[in-house]
């Protein structure tokens, strides 16, 4: 019988074969993943799933910066990109945090 801490479903049981041909069970605690967050403001991203059972198209929104930025931050970045392209602002006018997405 395993130790009580290893009886839960949050502990993965890995069956290993020993050199003599016997079997042992190794217990490895499952690591909980972090929720997906926006790269700029850190808010929780809606509609992003990390489940392997879902099809690839259902994991992240199908738009620019989908799965990386929230809608508010992505719209700000797109506006800055268009202003840079037109020449209305310079690259030095953009915040340092947004440079990664604007370039």
C-alpha positions, 0 to 999 in steps of 0.5 A: 500500500502506498504512503497516504500522500501518494494515493491521490490523483495529483500523483502520477504513477510510473511503472518501471522495470528493474534490471532483474526483471521486476517492476517498481512504481515511482510516484511523481507529483503532477505540476499545475500549469499557470493560466495564460496571461497577456504579455503586456498587462498580465491579465487573464487571456480569454478563449485560450485553452491548453488542453491536448484534447481540443483541436489546434484551432480551438486553443487560441484566437485566430487573429494577430497576437492571439494567445499572446496579448489581450484584445485591448493590448493587441489593438493598441499595438496594431494602432502603433504599428500602423502609425509607425508605418505611416511615419506619424510617430518614430520608434523612439516614441513607443514604450519599451515594453511594446517594442517587442510587438511593434517591430 
